[in-house]
């Protein structure tokens, strides 16, 4: 009974990428300043590129909102910081596009990006990578550096995406 109790209460280390969340297969979910977001399966993927050294996550929804997350120096499951030093090149962004159907030239796009200074503003946790899937969680604060300088807080981010290799 003691062995069962010990095995049930064991937990993963901070370095293993943690819990993968409960996102539906093929999608990315998050809360942006408290508002729920879910991507479409058809426009969401995780690509392992550059001989496995980079992970690129792209996910968008039908409202014209999208996430782009890049891990440079990817080495499989683990925790990857967003910011926190000059030699950390991981990045994440959240984009909102407002399409004016009456006058498409009046459409606007705003991008909140992380990191936006030298501090750590979030992290990406890869909990599982298989031949066909990449599963993990993320959170970050992104700044609209090309616009009004506003900050959006992305919390409860989770993805369960189809994996591609290039």
N, C-alpha and C positions, 0 to 999 in steps of 0.2 A: 504494500500500500504506500509506503514511503517513496519507493522508486516511482510509482505512478504519479504521486503528488509532485515530486521534483520535476518529472518530465512535463507535466502539465503547466507548471509555473515557470518553466524556462522561457527566456525571452531572447530575441535577436539583439546583436550588438548594434550600435549606431552606425557602424561602417558597412552593414550588409544591405542597406537600401530600405529596410523597414517593411511595413505592411503595404501591399499594393492597392489598397482601397477597394471599393466595390463598384467600379465603373462598368457599364455594359460593354461587352466585347465590341471592339472597333471604334470606340469613342473616347473623347476626353471631356471631363466635367470639371467645373470649378465654381467658385463664388467670387464675383467681382464686386467689391464694395457691398457685399450682401445679396447681390442678385445672382440667381442661378444661371449657369451656362452649360450647354451640352452641344458638342459638335455632331456633325453628320458622319456616319460610317464611310460614305463614299468620298468624303473630302478630308479624311484623317489618316495619317500614317506615321510610322517611325522608320527612318532610313539609317542603316549603319553604313557609313561611307569611309573612304580614305583608308582602305585595308583594315577596317574595324576601329579606327582611331577617333571617329566622330560619330555622334548620334544626333540626328536632326528630326525633330518632331514638328509636324505641321497639322493643324486641325482648324476647321472652320464650320460655321453653321449657316443656315439659310437667311439670317438677318444681316449678313455681311461682316460678322465679327469673327476674329481668328486669333489663334495662338501660334507662335513660332518659338521653339526652344532648341538651342544648340549646346551640346556638350563637346568641347574640344579636349582631346586626351581621354576619350571614353575607354574604359577598361572593364565593362560589364557591370553587374549589380553593385551598388554602393551609393554613397551620398556625394553629390557634387554641388559646391557652393556657387551662388550667383554673386559675384563681387567679393571683396575682402582682400584684394591685393593686386599688384601690378601684373602678376603672371597668372591670373585666373581669367581665362578667356570664354567661360560659359556665359550664355546670354539667354534671355527670355523676353518676349514681347507680347502684348495684347493689342489688337488693332480693331477699331470700330470704323466701318464705312457706312456713311449715310448717302444712299443713292437718291437723287432727285429725278424721278421718272419723267417729270414734265420738262426738265431741262438738265440732262445728264452732265453738262459742263459745270453745273452748280453742286455736283456731288462732292462730299468731303471725306477725308480719311485722317484719323488721328491715331497715333501710335504711342503707347506707354511702354517704355523699355526698362530693362534691368540687366546689369547694374547701370546706374547713372552717376555714380561717384566711386570713391575708393572703399566704401563700406560694404559689408555683406548685407544684401537686401532680400535674400531668400535662398532656397536650395531645391535641388531636384533629387529625388530618391528613386533609384531603379531597384525594384525588389525582385524582378524576374525577367530573364531573357531566354527565349527558346528559339528554335529554328523559324517559328512563325509569328511570335508575339513579343512585345516589350510592354511590361507592366510596371507602374510606379506612381509616385505622388509628387506634388510640387507646391510651392507657395512663393510669392514674391511681392514686393512693392515696386511698381513701375512708374516712371515719371514721363510725362508728355513733354520731352525736351524740345521738340520742334514746334510746340504749340503754346498752350496757356500755362505750362509748368505744373499742372495738377498732378497729383499722385493717386493712383488706383491701387488698392490692396487686393491681391489675388490670394484667396485662401481655399482650403479643402480641395485643391487641385488633384486630380487623379486621372490616369489613362490606362487603357487596355487596348493597345493598338497592334494592327497587323504590321509585321516587320518585313522590310525590304532590305536588300543588300546590294550596294553598287560598287 
